[in-house]
Amino acid sequence: MFEPRTETERTVLAFFQALGSDDFDRARELMAPDMSWAVMGTGVPGAGTHIGPDAIFDVIRPIRALFAPGSPRMTLCCVTSNAERVVMETHGGGEFADGRPYNNNYAMSVDVKDGRVVALREYMDSYYVHQLKLPGGD
C-alpha cells in the first residue's frame, strides 16, 4: 500500500480514496471550487476539460455507474511529487456491471493548493476505452 510522504500526497490519496468509495461529499471537500479535471483523449466517456465539482461529478457519476460495485479499483504503481504537484502512474482494474473485465493504465498529474485539488490531468489508454464501446464515447 502506498504511504504518502507529504501533505500534498496525503491530499491526493484522500481524494482518490473518497472517489473510489463513492464518498462524493468527502471528495468535494478536497476539491477547489474552480477545480479543473481534464480527461485527455477522444472517443472516450468524459473526454475534455470539466470545471468545478458539479461539472466534474456530472461526468464521474454516469461513468462509475457503468461498473460493478467496488470497480474500478485504482492501484498506485509509482508517485513523484513536490510541494504542489503529484504525478502518478496507476492501474484501473475490475469489471463492468455487465461482467466484462476492465484493465487500463493511467498517468495523472494532480495540482494541490491549500489542501485542495485545483487541477487534474488524466491520461489513459483511450484506444482501449474506445474499443469497449461505452455509452458517452464518440
C-alpha positions in Angstrom: 0.0 0.0 0.0 1.2 3.5 -0.9 2.2 5.6 2.1 2.1 9.3 1.4 5.2 11.2 2.5 4.0 14.8 2.1 0.8 16.8 2.8 0.3 17.1 -1.0 0.4 13.3 -1.4 -1.9 12.9 1.6 -4.5 15.2 -0.1 -4.3 13.3 -3.4 -4.6 9.9 -1.7 -7.6 11.0 0.3 -9.2 12.5 -2.8 -8.9 9.2 -4.7 -9.9 7.1 -1.7 -13.1 9.2 -1.4 -13.8 8.8 -5.2 -13.2 5.1 -5.1 -15.6 4.6 -2.2 -18.3 6.9 -3.9 -17.9 9.3 -1.0 -18.6 12.4 -3.2 -19.1 14.6 -0.1 -15.6 13.9 1.1 -14.2 14.3 -2.4 -15.9 17.6 -2.8 -14.3 18.9 0.5 -10.9 18.2 -1.1 -11.8 20.0 -4.4 -11.2 23.7 -5.0 -14.4 25.4 -6.1 -12.9 26.0 -9.6 -11.0 22.7 -9.9 -10.4 21.5 -13.4 -10.3 17.9 -14.5 -9.0 17.3 -18.0 -9.5 13.8 -19.5 -7.1 13.5 -22.4 -8.2 11.6 -25.4 -11.0 11.4 -27.9 -13.8 8.9 -28.2 -14.0 8.1 -24.5 -16.6 9.0 -21.9 -15.7 12.1 -20.0 -13.1 13.4 -22.6 -12.5 17.1 -22.3 -12.0 19.6 -19.5 -14.5 20.0 -16.8 -14.5 22.9 -14.3 -15.9 22.9 -10.8 -17.1 20.0 -8.6 -20.7 19.9 -10.0 -19.5 19.6 -13.6 -16.9 17.0 -12.6 -19.5 14.9 -10.7 -21.9 15.2 -13.7 -19.2 13.3 -15.7 -18.0 10.9 -12.9 -21.3 9.6 -11.7 -22.5 8.0 -15.0 -19.1 6.6 -15.7 -18.9 5.0 -12.2 -22.5 3.6 -12.8 -21.1 1.5 -15.7 -19.0 -0.5 -13.3 -19.9 -3.3 -10.8 -19.8 -2.1 -7.2 -16.2 -1.7 -6.0 -14.9 -1.2 -9.5 -12.8 0.1 -10.9 -10.1 -0.3 -8.3 -7.2 2.1 -8.8 -3.8 0.6 -7.8 -1.0 3.1 -7.5 2.1 2.0 -9.3 4.5 4.9 -8.6 4.5 8.5 -7.5 6.7 11.5 -7.7 5.7 14.8 -6.1 6.7 18.3 -5.0 5.0 20.8 -2.8 2.2 21.5 -5.3 2.1 18.6 -7.7 1.7 14.8 -7.6 2.4 12.8 -10.7 1.4 9.2 -10.6 1.1 6.0 -12.6 -1.9 3.9 -11.7 -3.8 0.8 -12.9 -7.6 0.7 -13.0 -8.9 -2.8 -12.9 -12.2 -4.5 -12.2 -15.3 -5.3 -14.0 -18.3 -3.5 -15.6 -21.8 -4.0 -14.4 -22.4 -6.4 -17.3 -19.5 -8.6 -16.2 -16.9 -7.5 -18.8 -13.4 -7.0 -17.4 -11.7 -3.6 -17.2 -7.9 -3.2 -17.2 -6.4 0.2 -18.1 -3.3 2.1 -17.2 -3.3 5.8 -16.3 -0.9 8.6 -15.7 -2.2 11.5 -13.7 -0.9 14.9 -12.8 -2.6 16.5 -9.8 -2.1 20.0 -8.6 -2.8 20.9 -5.0 -3.0 24.2 -3.3 -4.0 24.9 0.3 -5.0 21.3 0.9 -7.4 21.1 -2.1 -7.1 19.7 -5.6 -7.1 22.5 -8.1 -6.3 20.7 -11.3 -6.1 17.1 -12.5 -4.9 15.9 -15.9 -5.7 12.3 -16.7 -4.1 10.3 -19.4 -5.2 6.7 -20.2 -5.1 4.2 -23.0 -8.0 5.9 -24.8 -7.9 3.4 -27.7 -8.6 0.6 -25.2 -11.6 2.5 -23.8 -12.8 3.4 -27.2 -12.8 -0.3 -28.2 -15.1 -1.0 -25.3 -17.8 1.0 -27.0 -19.1 2.5 -23.8 -22.0 5.0 -23.7 -20.8 8.6 -23.8 -17.8 7.8 -26.1 -17.7 9.2 -29.7 
